[in-house]
Amino acid sequence: MANVGFIGLGIMGGPMALNLQKGGHQLFLHSRSGVKEKALLDGGGTECASPAEVAKQAEFILTMLPNTPDVELVLFAEKGVAAGLTSPSVSAGSSPSGARDAGAGKGKVVIDMSSISPLATKTYAARIRELGADYLDAPVSGGDVGARNATLTIMVGGSEEAFARAKPLFELMGKNVTLVGANGDGQTTKVANQIIVALTIEAISEALVFAAKAGADPAKVRQALMGGFASSRILEVHGERLLKRNFEPGFRIELHQKDLSLALEGAKALGVSLPNTATCQELFNACVANGFAKSDHSAMVRALETLANFTIKGLSKKA
């Protein structure tokens, strides 16, 4: 078992950390708002005053944060992870595979599971490697349900050696764990994932607005589509969300908006046109302008309902 640091204990990070703890690992925890998950502390987790303290104690340091600047601050601020990597470790721990001892950067692995800029990730990885530690970018897909159920898809960028050491940790949090390539490739894969998710939410929203305004029962339409070629996990989960009008966040619009900004910035740099990604971003922009920034991303349907001057009534009593 390993000493594992976890920084960022929000909707996703909290249950991910709990699954690591259930796997028998000793956790060192930090959240800017304080560790509010009583189960983590009752289970033996140790709250640390700063990311530097987490890095001193832990062999694996995981971050799950909202955006690129948040990751940079946690890693490289005065009391950030990098500062902890340059200080003598208090407790070395042991890796899940019985690999190298931890100590002042050497032998430690920093794993960023946030969804951030691939270009910034490459820079952060180089700076961490200069301190003797390994670095993996390992963003996830699956939302809060996947985080709770340990069924996340985890897309990893980094060395094969670091991936092999961290894989037992990943397997406690997810079911589909893939080493995609070098540092930054995990984040590039996540951006691609977010393009697909946004476009699929948009397609489902359009289809159900169309069907409902035409007079069909949208719940029955969804039920029929679930048995055909249009079936998808997003139709199953988010189709139900928008019919039930349940927009409590699993993944907030403002965060998906951030991911599509990364996609469009990358497309501009690469000379690639992403016209439908841009359309989805405009729909998210409309949602944010109307006060839905913190709603679940399935609330994109609200922008389409505004354009149609029509609101889906929701699930039928028999559905």
Helices and strands as residue ranges (DSSP letters): E 3-7, H 13-22, E 26-30, H 38-42, E 46-47, H 51-57, E 60-63, H 68-76, H 81-85, E 109-112, H 118-129, E 134-137, E 140-141, H 143-149, E 152-157, H 160-173, E 174-181, H 185-213, H 218-225, H 233-244, H 253-270, H 275-289, G 297-300, H 301-308
